Amino acid sequence: MTLLRERSDRGQAAPSVRGGLLTGLLRTARPKQWVKNVLVAAAPAAAGVLFTAHALTRLALVFVLFTACAAAVYLVNDARDAEADRAHPVKCRRPVAAGQVPVPAAYAAGIVLGVLAPAAAALLCPPALAALLAGYLVMQLAYCVSLKHVLVVDLAVVTAGFVMRAVAGGLALGIPLSRWFLITTGFGALFMVAAKRYSEAMQLAGNDGATRALLTEYTTGYLRFVWQLAAGVAVLGYCLWALEEGGVPHTSVLPWRQLSVVAFVLAVLRYAVFADRGTAGEPEDVVLGDRALALIGLVWAAMYALAVADW
């Protein structure tokens, strides 16, 4: 009876494998995280040139290229971490860890995408953008191999990935990037990255071998300090951007640029609720999974659009 029970328990613990190889490769490419690549539209939107045929076409291409680069990194990362992921309560369901995608197939697909994306960028995009994509790939692959095991550097690399997406849109269309734009984007990304790390540390504390090894070297107090500091700097940077022209008469109905500070601060405070609870997982899951945060985001986007249009 004991032997039968043990077999039953093992069967329940084993991750389910659904679909074939192509489905597994698609799942490994993390379609839910493609929403991060929408950041390529941030700089053009801020400059008020987003809704032109040239901008939309070029940004669609950049979105696809960044998605291919990110997918290449995910494939290589999951192939390298397959053994460790099998010991993780959630990551064990990843296709490579679950055996749906063989490790050699994941490596092969990652290498193909990693070569084709920068090559296409070199042919179709400005040289600076092609260099940015190549730099993104090198940095993220270095993260997979070793940098994710280095304290603080791991946070900086993941944060830089968000910033590079935002910068890519400006490079694609030749738009100068404001220093406040870069500060707000950088520290806003660090806020979400540190909040995610903090949540992982809170949820998986005491589960040896069930989480990334580096979390055992961080303290929850330190990670809390990082996301609180980053949130404060992001808010400060956004306020300085919004109030930079505060003394200049505006022709719009209301000072939308300055008023958008309220929505931005509310969004940060709402996100901080999940960070404080230790439930701030993937940023896209938090933003899309909370109606109040999504509503605040829509209000902010409307104010931002009205400020750009000077209505």
N, C-alpha and C positions, 0 to 999 in steps of 0.2 A: 504493500500500500504506500509506504514511504517513497519507494522508487517511482511509482506511478505519479504521486503527487509532485515529486521533483521535476519529472518530465513535463507535467502539466504547467508548472510554474515557469519552466524555461520556455515553453511554447507561448505563454502569455507575454513574456518579457521580450521575445524576439520581435524586431520591427517588421512591419508588413511591407512587402515589395509589390508595388502596383505599376503596371505598364511595362513597356519594353525599353530597349536601350535608348532610343531617341527621346522618349518621354523622360527617362532618367537624366539624360544630358540636359534637357530643357529645365528640369527641376533643379539640377545642380547649378545652372546659370542664374538662379534666383530671380525669376520674373517679378516677384513682389518688390524686389529692391531696385528695379529699373526706374521706379518713380524718383529715385535720387538724381537720376540724370536729367530731370527737368530743370535742375539748377543751371544748366547751360543757357536757359532763357532769362536768367536773373538780370544780367548786365544789360542785354538789349531791352528788356522791359523797363528797367530804370532809366534808360536813355530815351525811351519813347519811340523806338524803332522796331518793336517786335512784330507788329502786324503789317508787314510789307512782304510781297512775294519773295523778294531776294532773301530777307531775313529768315522767313519761315522755312524756305528750302534749305538754306545753309545750316540752320539750327537742327532741322530734321536729320541731316547728314551727320552732324556732330553728335547728336543723340545716339544714333545707330552705332557710330564708331566707338563712343565711350561705353555703350552697352556691350559691344564685342570685347573691348579691353577688360571691362569688369568681369565678364563671363569667363574670359581666359584665366583671370586670376582666381576666380572661384573654383574652376575646374582643377587647376594645379594645387590650390590649397586643400581641397577635399581629397585629392589623390594622396598628398603628403600626410594628411592627418587622419586617414581612414581608420587606422588602428586605434588612435586615441579617441576618435569620435564614437567608436563602438561602446566606449565606457561612459559616454555622456547621456543623460536621460532624455535629451531632446535631439542632439546631433546624431544619435544612433539611427535616426530615421532618414538621414540624408542618403540619397541613392548610392553613392560610392561606399559609404560605411555599411549600408544594408545589403550590398552585393548586387544591386540592380545594374550598376555601371562598373565594369571592371576597371581597376586602377590604370592599366595601360591605355584603355580607351579614353579615360578622363585626361590623362597626360597628353595624348595625341590631339584631342579636340582643343585643349587649352593652347598647345603650341601653334596649331593651325590658326586659331583666332588671334593669338598674340602676334603672329607674323603678318597676317592679312590686314588687320586694322591699321597699324602705323603705315604700312605700304600704301593703303588706299588713301590715308590722310595726306601722305607726301604727294600723291598725284592730284588730289581733288581739293585740298585745303591750303591755306597759307603755311609757309614753312614753320612759323612759330607754333602753330597749332599742332602740326605733325611732331615737332620736338616735345611739346607738352604731353602728347599721348605716349610717346616713347618713354619720356621721363616718368609718367604715371605707371606704366607697366614695370619699368625697372624698380621703382620704389616699392610697388605693391608686391612684386615677386621677392624682393629683398626682405620685405615684411614677413612673407610666408616662410622664408628659409630661416631667418634669424632675428629680424628686428622686433617681431612680436614677443620676443623673450627678453627685451631690454626695457627696464622701467622708464616710464615717461615718454621714451622715444616711440613706444607703441601707440600711445595716445596721439602724439604729434603726427605720426604717419597716417593714421586713419583720418584725423582732422584735415590733413593736407589733401587727402583725396577729395573731400567735399569742396575745399577751396579751389582745387584745380578744375573741378567741374564748372564752378562759377566763372573762373577766369577764362575757360575755353570759349564760352559764348562771346566774351568781349574780343578775344583774339580772332575768332572766326569772322567777325564783322568790323574789326578795326576800331573798336570802341574804347576810349581811355577809361581806366578803372579808378574810381575814387578811392582815396585811402580809407574813408569811413566805410565804404562798401566792403573792402577787404577785411577791415577790423571786425565789422559786424558779422560777416560771413564766417570768418575764421573762429571767432570766439563763440558764435552761436553753434557752430559745428562741434567745437570742443565741449560745450555744455551738454549736447546730446550724447556724444561719445562717452564722456565721463559718467553721465547719468546711467548709460547702459552698463558700463563696467561696474558701477556701484550696485546696480540691481542684480547683476550676475553674482557679485560677491555676497550680497545679502541672501539670495535665494539658494545658493549652492554652498554656503558656509558649512564646513564640517564634512562634506562629501569628497573624500580623498579620491583623486583620479577621475572625478566626474565633472571637472571644470578646467579651464585653461590654467596651466601651471603658474603663470605670472600673477594671477589673482591672489595666490597665497602670499605673495610678496607685498602686495598693496594692503593697506588697512582701509576699512570702510570709512574711517574718519578722514583719511587723506583723500580718498575719491570724492567724498562729500565736499571737502574743501575745494577740490578742483572744479566740480560742476557749479558750486556756488560762486566761485571767483569768475569762472567763464561766463556765467549768466549775467553777473554784474557788469563785466566789461562789454559784453554784447549789447546790453541795454544802454550803457553809456555811449558806445560808438554810434548806435542808432539815433540816440537823442542829439548828439553833436551833428550828425548828418541832417536830421530833420530841422534843427534850429539854426543851421549854418546860414540860411537866408531868412532867418526870422524877422530881421529888421527891414527887409525889402518889401515894399508894397506888392500885394498879389492881386491879380485880376479875377481870381476864381470866387465862387460864392462864399466858400469857407476856406480857412487855411488847412487844407486836407493833409498836407505834408506834416505839419506840426501835430494835427489831431491823430495821425496814424501812430504816434508814439503810444497813445493810450491802448490801442489794440495790440501793438507789439508787446508792451509790458504785460498785458493780460494774458497773451499767448505764452510768454515765458513763465508767468506765475502758474498758469494751468498745467504746463508741462512739468513744472517743478513739483506739483502734487504727486505725479507718478514717480518722479525721481526720488522724492522723499519716502514714498511707500516701498520703494525697491521693486517697482513694476514697470520701469521704463526700459522696455526691450528695444527692438528695432525701431528707429525713429518713425518710419513710415507706418508701422503698426500702431504706434501711439497716436500719431496725428489722424490717421484715417479711422481708427477704432473708437475715438472719443468724439461724440457729437458736439459737445460744447467747444472743444478745441478746434474742430473743423469749422464751426460757425464763426468763431473768433478769427480764424484764418481767412475766411471769406470776407469778413468785414474789413480786415486789414488790407486784403488784396483790392477791395473796392476803393478804399481811401487812397491807397497807393496809386491805383489807376487814375483816379480823379486828380491827384496831385500832378501826375505826369502829363495828363491832358489839359491841366490848368482850367478845369471847369468850375 
